[in-house]
Amino acid sequence: MSIYIAHEEAGFDWNNEDVKRFQEYWNQGYSIVAIAKMLRRTQLDVALLGLDQTVKGLVSKRYGGALGDEWGRQPAKRSG
């Protein structure tokens, strides 16, 4: 019998400093794409950490979800 290991290539290990930086970036509304670049991790690594932190209540759910404010903002309405 063989087993399948999902996301075997993912980096599940994070140091405390990077977790804190993730939380700060998340709370500032950055997308997982932007956070991955800033932390020099894959988008999968960041998405999995985001899921972990959300489930544990360590970051809040937000408008735009994983895509953050960068992708979730509505265009400004023009007056006139």
Secondary structure as GFF3:
##gff-version 3
##sequence-region A 1 80
A	DSSP	alpha_helix	16	27	.	.	.	ID=ss1
A	DSSP	alpha_helix	32	39	.	.	.	ID=ss2
A	DSSP	alpha_helix	43	55	.	.	.	ID=ss3
A	DSSP	three_ten_helix	65	67	.	.	.	ID=ss4
A	DSSP	alpha_helix	68	72	.	.	.	ID=ss5
###
